[in-house]
Amino acid sequence: MNIATEPKLEGKPVDDKPRARPVRMVRWFIIVGLTLVLLVGALVGFNAFRSHMIAQFFANNKPPPSNVSVAEANAEVIPNLLTAVGDLAAVHQVNVTSDVSGRVTDIMFTPGAHVKAGTPLVQLFDAPDQGDLANFKAQATVGQLSLDRAKQLAARQFGPQATADQAQAAYDQALAGIAKTEALISQKLVRAPFDGELGVRHIDLGQYLSAGTQIVTLTDLSVLYANFTVTEKDSAQLKVGQVVRIAVDAYPGRTFEGKITTIEPQVATDTRNIHVQATIANPDEVLKPGMFATTTVVLPDKPPVVTVPETAVDYTLYGDSVFLITEKKAEDGKSTLTAVRTFVQTGNRIKGRAEILKGLKPGDQVVAVGQLKLQSGAAVVISKDPLPPIPAQPPRY
């Protein structure tokens, strides 16, 4: 037999037959696939069922209404005030010194005493000047007698007019010497230049003082200056004669009133501020020069604006807002109160109240206390407790 020409011979044993895939393996794959499909379906169904139950739970279990205190937005005239910081300065204040040098022979003042203008304070050694004064007075006496005699002789034509003129000159020289010596003596008696209160003594008896050495300070406390600065933008609102109220740390809760007396005509080029000076009466002398002062200028009133308690405003970087109380009616006809966050535009804050320029109208009710636990749209119940005093003052320790 020719193998090459036999069509049924393919180089395999004659008794080999093709093998079929086992049926058991196909069934196994089908069972595993169905199991996975059922498992995935069960997981998806469970998640959907859980989400539905959670949503239904929260829908049926709303949190109870929050207890809040409510304030009403009012339309009122807010005092138009311009606040600045400054310091106090004396209208009259000087370091008492001596015009000339000399040795201290007498100290005639008590430190801290109140003195009048012209009160002697310190005497320097002036014995030589007193001697010169006596000499010039004697010369003046002789010159007066000589002048009278020369005038009498010249009037009767018994003496020349030149003699009378020389006597007049000698007499005038003596008077000039008296005036000069008295001026030197007055320089060695140091007096108070004005009424005021003396400070600490800086000299001792017998000490040699050079001209210009400080003896004591003298301050007039009856009237003080309040110096402060305002911005270039606010300078247009200032006028001489406007009322200024001053507060100092030494007397909390107390204000002192004065008036603007000077407005600097130039604006500082480095700070763009303008200097303002007010005069403050200080009859009881409680204010002292050098005190730090908070000044408030009373400007003309503005039109009425809407105000709310300052505690009702939530100040954040994203904007100022309040919780506005709104009334909603449910399907059963019952009314509920909700707090809705409403953004507003605020203005100045004065005595615990804030100006609301936009966002509210008079009569609106806002949450004043308790808004920290609120979210927009939350149900609320108005508390019957009174609002805390505004502004709230922290305790002093």
MARZA-887853 format. One record per residue (C-alpha): x, y, z; residue number from 1; residue in one letter. Coordinates in Angstrom, 1 decimal, always signed. Example, Ala and Ser with C-alpha at 12.3 -4.5 7.8 and 13.67 -1.06 7.14 Angstrom:
<nodes>
<<+12.3,-4.5,+7.8>,1,A>,
<<+13.7,-1.1,+7.1>,2,S>,
</nodes>
This chain:
<nodes>
<<+0.0,+0.0,+0.0>,1,M>,
<<+1.2,+3.4,-0.9>,2,N>,
<<+1.1,+5.7,+2.2>,3,I>,
<<+1.5,+8.9,+0.3>,4,A>,
<<-1.6,+8.3,-1.9>,5,T>,
<<-3.9,+7.2,+0.9>,6,E>,
<<-6.1,+10.1,+1.8>,7,P>,
<<-7.2,+8.9,+5.3>,8,K>,
<<-3.7,+8.4,+6.6>,9,L>,
<<-2.4,+11.6,+8.4>,10,E>,
<<+0.5,+10.2,+10.3>,11,G>,
<<-1.6,+9.3,+13.4>,12,K>,
<<-2.5,+5.9,+14.8>,13,P>,
<<-5.5,+4.4,+13.1>,14,V>,
<<-7.4,+3.9,+16.3>,15,D>,
<<-7.0,+7.6,+17.7>,16,D>,
<<-10.3,+9.5,+17.9>,17,K>,
<<-11.0,+13.3,+18.8>,18,P>,
<<-11.7,+13.9,+22.5>,19,R>,
<<-14.7,+16.0,+23.6>,20,A>,
<<-14.5,+18.7,+26.6>,21,R>,
<<-15.8,+17.2,+29.8>,22,P>,
<<-19.4,+18.2,+30.6>,23,V>,
<<-18.6,+18.5,+34.3>,24,R>,
<<-16.2,+21.4,+33.7>,25,M>,
<<-18.8,+23.4,+31.8>,26,V>,
<<-21.3,+22.9,+34.5>,27,R>,
<<-18.7,+24.2,+37.1>,28,W>,
<<-18.2,+27.4,+35.2>,29,F>,
<<-21.9,+28.0,+34.9>,30,I>,
<<-22.4,+27.5,+38.6>,31,I>,
<<-19.6,+29.8,+39.6>,32,V>,
<<-20.9,+32.5,+37.2>,33,G>,
<<-24.4,+32.3,+38.6>,34,L>,
<<-23.1,+32.4,+42.1>,35,T>,
<<-21.1,+35.6,+41.4>,36,L>,
<<-24.1,+37.2,+39.7>,37,V>,
<<-26.3,+36.5,+42.7>,38,L>,
<<-23.6,+37.7,+45.1>,39,L>,
<<-23.1,+41.0,+43.3>,40,V>,
<<-26.9,+41.5,+43.0>,41,G>,
<<-27.3,+40.8,+46.7>,42,A>,
<<-24.6,+43.4,+47.6>,43,L>,
<<-26.2,+46.0,+45.3>,44,V>,
<<-29.6,+45.3,+46.6>,45,G>,
<<-28.4,+45.5,+50.2>,46,F>,
<<-26.7,+48.9,+49.7>,47,N>,
<<-29.8,+50.3,+48.0>,48,A>,
<<-31.9,+49.0,+50.8>,49,F>,
<<-29.6,+50.4,+53.5>,50,R>,
<<-29.5,+53.9,+51.8>,51,S>,
<<-33.3,+53.9,+51.5>,52,H>,
<<-33.7,+52.9,+55.2>,53,M>,
<<-31.1,+55.5,+56.3>,54,I>,
<<-32.8,+58.3,+54.3>,55,A>,
<<-36.2,+57.2,+55.7>,56,Q>,
<<-34.8,+57.2,+59.2>,57,F>,
<<-33.4,+60.7,+59.0>,58,F>,
<<-36.6,+61.9,+57.3>,59,A>,
<<-38.7,+60.6,+60.1>,60,N>,
<<-36.3,+61.6,+62.9>,61,N>,
<<-35.7,+65.4,+62.5>,62,K>,
<<-33.7,+67.1,+65.3>,63,P>,
<<-35.8,+69.0,+67.8>,64,P>,
<<-36.1,+72.8,+67.3>,65,P>,
<<-33.2,+74.8,+68.8>,66,S>,
<<-33.9,+77.2,+71.6>,67,N>,
<<-32.7,+80.7,+70.6>,68,V>,
<<-33.1,+84.3,+71.8>,69,S>,
<<-34.5,+86.7,+69.2>,70,V>,
<<-34.0,+90.4,+68.7>,71,A>,
<<-35.9,+92.8,+66.4>,72,E>,
<<-34.2,+95.0,+63.8>,73,A>,
<<-34.9,+98.6,+64.6>,74,N>,
<<-34.6,+101.8,+62.6>,75,A>,
<<-32.8,+104.4,+64.7>,76,E>,
<<-30.5,+107.4,+64.5>,77,V>,
<<-27.0,+106.3,+65.4>,78,I>,
<<-24.6,+109.0,+66.7>,79,P>,
<<-22.2,+109.9,+64.0>,80,N>,
<<-18.8,+109.6,+65.8>,81,L>,
<<-15.2,+109.7,+64.6>,82,L>,
<<-12.8,+107.9,+66.9>,83,T>,
<<-9.1,+108.4,+67.0>,84,A>,
<<-6.2,+108.0,+69.4>,85,V>,
<<-3.8,+110.7,+70.7>,86,G>,
<<-2.3,+112.1,+73.8>,87,D>,
<<-2.6,+115.0,+76.1>,88,L>,
<<-0.3,+118.0,+76.3>,89,A>,
<<-0.3,+121.0,+78.6>,90,A>,
<<-1.2,+124.5,+77.3>,91,V>,
<<+1.5,+126.0,+79.6>,92,H>,
<<+4.4,+123.8,+80.8>,93,Q>,
<<+8.0,+124.8,+81.3>,94,V>,
<<+11.2,+123.7,+82.9>,95,N>,
<<+12.1,+126.5,+85.2>,96,V>,
<<+15.7,+127.6,+84.8>,97,T>,
<<+18.0,+130.4,+85.7>,98,S>,
<<+19.1,+133.0,+83.1>,99,D>,
<<+22.5,+133.5,+84.7>,100,V>,
<<+25.0,+131.4,+86.6>,101,S>,
<<+25.3,+131.7,+90.4>,102,G>,
<<+25.2,+130.0,+93.8>,103,R>,
<<+21.9,+129.1,+95.3>,104,V>,
<<+21.4,+131.0,+98.5>,105,T>,
<<+17.7,+130.4,+99.2>,106,D>,
<<+15.0,+127.9,+97.9>,107,I>,
<<+11.6,+129.4,+98.4>,108,M>,
<<+9.2,+126.7,+97.1>,109,F>,
<<+7.9,+123.4,+98.1>,110,T>,
<<+7.9,+120.6,+95.5>,111,P>,
<<+4.3,+119.8,+94.3>,112,G>,
<<+2.9,+123.1,+95.5>,113,A>,
<<+0.5,+125.3,+93.5>,114,H>,
<<+2.0,+128.7,+92.9>,115,V>,
<<+0.9,+132.0,+91.3>,116,K>,
<<+2.6,+133.8,+88.5>,117,A>,
<<+5.5,+135.9,+89.9>,118,G>,
<<+6.0,+133.8,+93.0>,119,T>,
<<+9.7,+133.8,+94.0>,120,P>,
<<+11.2,+130.3,+93.7>,121,L>,
<<+15.0,+130.5,+94.0>,122,V>,
<<+17.5,+133.2,+95.0>,123,Q>,
<<+21.0,+133.2,+93.6>,124,L>,
<<+24.0,+135.1,+95.2>,125,F>,
<<+23.6,+138.8,+94.3>,126,D>,
<<+25.6,+140.7,+96.9>,127,A>,
<<+28.0,+142.4,+94.3>,128,P>,
<<+25.0,+143.5,+92.2>,129,D>,
<<+23.3,+144.9,+95.3>,130,Q>,
<<+26.5,+146.9,+96.0>,131,G>,
<<+26.6,+148.2,+92.4>,132,D>,
<<+22.9,+149.2,+92.8>,133,L>,
<<+23.7,+151.2,+95.9>,134,A>,
<<+26.6,+152.9,+94.1>,135,N>,
<<+24.5,+153.9,+91.1>,136,F>,
<<+21.7,+155.2,+93.4>,137,K>,
<<+24.2,+157.4,+95.1>,138,A>,
<<+25.5,+158.7,+91.8>,139,Q>,
<<+21.9,+159.4,+90.7>,140,A>,
<<+21.3,+161.4,+93.9>,141,T>,
<<+24.5,+163.5,+93.3>,142,V>,
<<+23.6,+163.8,+89.6>,143,G>,
<<+20.1,+165.0,+90.5>,144,Q>,
<<+21.5,+167.7,+92.8>,145,L>,
<<+24.1,+168.8,+90.3>,146,S>,
<<+21.5,+169.0,+87.5>,147,L>,
<<+19.1,+171.1,+89.6>,148,D>,
<<+21.9,+173.5,+90.5>,149,R>,
<<+23.2,+173.8,+86.9>,150,A>,
<<+19.7,+174.4,+85.6>,151,K>,
<<+19.1,+177.2,+88.2>,152,Q>,
<<+22.4,+178.9,+87.3>,153,L>,
<<+21.8,+178.6,+83.6>,154,A>,
<<+18.3,+180.1,+84.0>,155,A>,
<<+19.8,+183.1,+85.7>,156,R>,
<<+22.6,+183.3,+83.2>,157,Q>,
<<+25.2,+182.8,+85.9>,158,F>,
<<+26.5,+179.6,+84.3>,159,G>,
<<+26.9,+178.1,+80.8>,160,P>,
<<+24.3,+175.8,+79.3>,161,Q>,
<<+27.0,+173.2,+78.7>,162,A>,
<<+27.4,+172.6,+82.4>,163,T>,
<<+23.7,+171.8,+82.7>,164,A>,
<<+23.9,+169.4,+79.7>,165,D>,
<<+26.8,+167.6,+81.3>,166,Q>,
<<+24.9,+167.3,+84.6>,167,A>,
<<+21.9,+165.9,+82.7>,168,Q>,
<<+24.1,+163.3,+81.0>,169,A>,
<<+25.7,+162.2,+84.3>,170,A>,
<<+22.3,+161.9,+85.9>,171,Y>,
<<+21.0,+159.8,+83.0>,172,D>,
<<+24.1,+157.5,+83.2>,173,Q>,
<<+23.4,+156.9,+86.8>,174,A>,
<<+19.8,+156.0,+86.1>,175,L>,
<<+20.9,+153.6,+83.3>,176,A>,
<<+23.3,+152.0,+85.7>,177,G>,
<<+20.4,+151.5,+88.2>,178,I>,
<<+18.2,+149.9,+85.6>,179,A>,
<<+20.9,+147.6,+84.4>,180,K>,
<<+21.8,+146.5,+87.9>,181,T>,
<<+18.2,+145.9,+88.9>,182,E>,
<<+17.8,+143.7,+85.8>,183,A>,
<<+20.8,+141.7,+86.8>,184,L>,
<<+19.4,+141.3,+90.3>,185,I>,
<<+16.0,+140.3,+89.0>,186,S>,
<<+17.7,+137.6,+86.9>,187,Q>,
<<+19.2,+136.1,+90.1>,188,K>,
<<+15.7,+135.8,+91.7>,189,L>,
<<+13.9,+133.1,+89.7>,190,V>,
<<+10.1,+133.5,+89.7>,191,R>,
<<+7.2,+131.4,+88.4>,192,A>,
<<+6.3,+132.6,+84.9>,193,P>,
<<+2.6,+131.6,+85.3>,194,F>,
<<+0.1,+129.9,+87.6>,195,D>,
<<+0.7,+126.2,+87.9>,196,G>,
<<+1.8,+123.2,+89.8>,197,E>,
<<+5.4,+122.6,+90.6>,198,L>,
<<+7.1,+119.2,+90.1>,199,G>,
<<+10.2,+117.6,+91.7>,200,V>,
<<+13.0,+119.8,+92.8>,201,R>,
<<+16.3,+119.3,+91.0>,202,H>,
<<+18.6,+121.6,+93.0>,203,I>,
<<+20.1,+121.9,+96.5>,204,D>,
<<+20.9,+124.8,+98.7>,205,L>,
<<+24.5,+126.1,+98.1>,206,G>,
<<+24.7,+124.4,+94.7>,207,Q>,
<<+26.3,+126.4,+91.9>,208,Y>,
<<+23.9,+126.7,+88.9>,209,L>,
<<+25.0,+127.2,+85.4>,210,S>,
<<+22.7,+129.2,+83.1>,211,A>,
<<+20.0,+127.0,+81.8>,212,G>,
<<+20.1,+124.3,+84.5>,213,T>,
<<+16.7,+122.9,+85.3>,214,Q>,
<<+15.4,+123.8,+88.7>,215,I>,
<<+11.8,+122.5,+88.7>,216,V>,
<<+9.0,+121.8,+86.3>,217,T>,
<<+5.9,+124.1,+86.3>,218,L>,
<<+2.7,+122.9,+84.7>,219,T>,
<<-0.7,+124.6,+84.3>,220,D>,
<<-3.3,+121.8,+84.6>,221,L>,
<<-6.4,+124.0,+84.3>,222,S>,
<<-6.5,+123.6,+80.5>,223,V>,
<<-5.0,+120.8,+78.3>,224,L>,
<<-4.6,+120.1,+74.7>,225,Y>,
<<-5.7,+116.8,+73.1>,226,A>,
<<-3.6,+116.1,+70.1>,227,N>,
<<-4.7,+113.3,+67.7>,228,F>,
<<-4.6,+112.4,+64.0>,229,T>,
<<-7.3,+111.5,+61.5>,230,V>,
<<-7.0,+110.1,+58.0>,231,T>,
<<-7.2,+112.3,+54.9>,232,E>,
<<-10.6,+110.8,+54.0>,233,K>,
<<-12.1,+111.8,+57.4>,234,D>,
<<-10.5,+115.3,+57.5>,235,S>,
<<-13.3,+116.7,+55.3>,236,A>,
<<-15.8,+116.1,+58.2>,237,Q>,
<<-13.9,+118.1,+60.8>,238,L>,
<<-14.5,+121.7,+61.6>,239,K>,
<<-13.2,+124.0,+64.3>,240,V>,
<<-15.7,+124.1,+67.2>,241,G>,
<<-16.9,+120.5,+67.0>,242,Q>,
<<-17.4,+118.7,+70.3>,243,V>,
<<-14.7,+116.1,+71.3>,244,V>,
<<-15.1,+113.5,+74.0>,245,R>,
<<-12.0,+112.0,+75.6>,246,I>,
<<-11.5,+108.9,+77.6>,247,A>,
<<-8.3,+107.9,+79.4>,248,V>,
<<-7.2,+104.6,+81.0>,249,D>,
<<-6.7,+106.2,+84.4>,250,A>,
<<-10.5,+106.9,+84.7>,251,Y>,
<<-12.4,+104.1,+83.0>,252,P>,
<<-16.1,+104.9,+82.3>,253,G>,
<<-15.5,+108.7,+82.6>,254,R>,
<<-15.5,+111.1,+79.6>,255,T>,
<<-14.1,+114.6,+79.4>,256,F>,
<<-15.5,+117.0,+76.8>,257,E>,
<<-13.8,+119.8,+74.8>,258,G>,
<<-13.8,+121.4,+71.4>,259,K>,
<<-11.6,+121.3,+68.3>,260,I>,
<<-9.5,+124.5,+68.3>,261,T>,
<<-6.9,+123.8,+65.6>,262,T>,
<<-6.8,+121.7,+62.4>,263,I>,
<<-3.5,+121.4,+60.7>,264,E>,
<<-3.8,+122.9,+57.2>,265,P>,
<<-1.3,+120.4,+55.8>,266,Q>,
<<-1.6,+116.6,+55.3>,267,V>,
<<+1.5,+114.6,+56.2>,268,A>,
<<+3.0,+113.2,+53.1>,269,T>,
<<+4.4,+110.1,+54.8>,270,D>,
<<+1.2,+108.9,+56.6>,271,T>,
<<-1.5,+110.9,+54.7>,272,R>,
<<-2.9,+111.9,+58.1>,273,N>,
<<-3.9,+115.3,+59.4>,274,I>,
<<-3.1,+116.6,+62.9>,275,H>,
<<-6.0,+118.0,+65.0>,276,V>,
<<-5.9,+119.7,+68.4>,277,Q>,
<<-8.7,+120.1,+70.8>,278,A>,
<<-8.8,+122.1,+74.0>,279,T>,
<<-10.1,+120.3,+77.2>,280,I>,
<<-11.1,+122.1,+80.4>,281,A>,
<<-9.6,+120.3,+83.4>,282,N>,
<<-11.0,+122.2,+86.5>,283,P>,
<<-10.4,+119.3,+88.9>,284,D>,
<<-6.9,+118.7,+87.4>,285,E>,
<<-7.3,+114.9,+87.1>,286,V>,
<<-5.9,+114.8,+83.6>,287,L>,
<<-2.2,+114.9,+83.2>,288,K>,
<<+0.0,+115.9,+80.2>,289,P>,
<<+1.4,+112.8,+78.4>,290,G>,
<<-1.7,+110.6,+79.1>,291,M>,
<<-2.8,+108.3,+76.2>,292,F>,
<<-6.3,+109.4,+75.2>,293,A>,
<<-9.1,+107.9,+73.0>,294,T>,
<<-10.8,+110.8,+71.3>,295,T>,
<<-14.3,+110.8,+69.8>,296,T>,
<<-15.4,+113.6,+67.6>,297,V>,
<<-19.2,+114.2,+67.5>,298,V>,
<<-20.2,+114.7,+63.9>,299,L>,
<<-23.6,+115.7,+62.5>,300,P>,
<<-26.3,+113.0,+62.7>,301,D>,
<<-26.9,+110.6,+59.8>,302,K>,
<<-30.4,+109.5,+58.6>,303,P>,
<<-31.9,+106.6,+60.5>,304,P>,
<<-30.5,+103.2,+59.8>,305,V>,
<<-31.4,+99.6,+60.6>,306,V>,
<<-29.6,+98.2,+63.7>,307,T>,
<<-29.4,+94.8,+65.4>,308,V>,
<<-27.5,+93.7,+68.5>,309,P>,
<<-23.8,+93.1,+67.7>,310,E>,
<<-24.1,+89.5,+68.9>,311,T>,
<<-26.5,+88.7,+66.1>,312,A>,
<<-24.0,+89.3,+63.4>,313,V>,
<<-21.6,+86.5,+62.3>,314,D>,
<<-18.4,+88.1,+61.0>,315,Y>,
<<-16.5,+85.7,+58.7>,316,T>,
<<-14.0,+86.0,+55.8>,317,L>,
<<-16.8,+85.1,+53.4>,318,Y>,
<<-19.1,+87.9,+54.5>,319,G>,
<<-21.2,+89.1,+57.4>,320,D>,
<<-24.5,+87.3,+58.0>,321,S>,
<<-27.4,+86.9,+60.4>,322,V>,
<<-30.0,+84.2,+61.0>,323,F>,
<<-33.3,+85.6,+59.9>,324,L>,
<<-36.4,+84.1,+61.5>,325,I>,
<<-39.0,+83.0,+59.0>,326,T>,
<<-42.4,+81.3,+59.4>,327,E>,
<<-43.3,+78.2,+57.5>,328,K>,
<<-46.6,+76.4,+57.3>,329,K>,
<<-46.6,+72.6,+57.2>,330,A>,
<<-49.1,+70.4,+55.3>,331,E>,
<<-51.2,+70.0,+58.4>,332,D>,
<<-51.6,+73.8,+58.8>,333,G>,
<<-49.2,+74.2,+61.7>,334,K>,
<<-46.7,+77.0,+61.6>,335,S>,
<<-43.0,+76.4,+62.4>,336,T>,
<<-40.1,+78.9,+62.8>,337,L>,
<<-36.9,+78.4,+60.9>,338,T>,
<<-33.6,+80.3,+61.0>,339,A>,
<<-32.3,+81.2,+57.5>,340,V>,
<<-28.7,+82.5,+57.1>,341,R>,
<<-29.0,+85.9,+55.4>,342,T>,
<<-25.9,+87.8,+54.2>,343,F>,
<<-25.9,+91.5,+55.1>,344,V>,
<<-23.7,+94.6,+54.7>,345,Q>,
<<-22.7,+96.1,+58.0>,346,T>,
<<-21.6,+99.5,+59.0>,347,G>,
<<-20.3,+101.0,+62.3>,348,N>,
<<-20.7,+99.3,+65.7>,349,R>,
<<-21.7,+101.6,+68.5>,350,I>,
<<-22.6,+100.6,+72.1>,351,K>,
<<-23.3,+97.0,+71.3>,352,G>,
<<-25.4,+97.5,+68.2>,353,R>,
<<-24.3,+97.1,+64.6>,354,A>,
<<-25.6,+99.1,+61.6>,355,E>,
<<-27.1,+97.0,+58.8>,356,I>,
<<-26.8,+98.8,+55.5>,357,L>,
<<-28.3,+96.1,+53.3>,358,K>,
<<-30.1,+92.8,+53.9>,359,G>,
<<-32.6,+93.6,+56.6>,360,L>,
<<-35.6,+95.9,+57.0>,361,K>,
<<-37.1,+97.3,+60.2>,362,P>,
<<-39.2,+94.7,+62.0>,363,G>,
<<-37.3,+91.6,+60.9>,364,D>,
<<-36.4,+89.2,+63.7>,365,Q>,
<<-32.9,+87.8,+63.9>,366,V>,
<<-31.2,+85.3,+66.3>,367,V>,
<<-29.3,+87.2,+68.9>,368,A>,
<<-28.1,+84.3,+71.1>,369,V>,
<<-27.7,+80.7,+70.2>,370,G>,
<<-26.8,+80.9,+66.5>,371,Q>,
<<-23.6,+78.9,+67.0>,372,L>,
<<-25.5,+75.6,+67.0>,373,K>,
<<-27.7,+76.5,+64.0>,374,L>,
<<-27.6,+75.7,+60.3>,375,Q>,
<<-29.5,+77.5,+57.6>,376,S>,
<<-33.1,+76.3,+57.5>,377,G>,
<<-33.0,+74.7,+61.0>,378,A>,
<<-36.2,+74.8,+63.1>,379,A>,
<<-36.1,+77.1,+66.1>,380,V>,
<<-38.1,+77.9,+69.2>,381,V>,
<<-38.0,+81.4,+70.6>,382,I>,
<<-36.7,+81.5,+74.2>,383,S>,
<<-38.5,+83.5,+76.8>,384,K>,
<<-35.3,+84.4,+78.7>,385,D>,
<<-34.3,+88.0,+78.4>,386,P>,
<<-31.3,+89.0,+76.3>,387,L>,
<<-28.0,+89.6,+78.1>,388,P>,
<<-27.0,+93.2,+78.6>,389,P>,
<<-25.5,+94.7,+75.5>,390,I>,
<<-22.6,+95.5,+75.3>,391,P>,
<<-21.5,+92.7,+77.5>,392,A>,
<<-18.7,+93.9,+79.8>,393,Q>,
<<-16.1,+91.3,+80.8>,394,P>,
<<-15.3,+91.2,+84.5>,395,P>,
<<-12.3,+93.1,+85.8>,396,R>,
<<-9.7,+91.3,+87.8>,397,Y>,
</nodes>
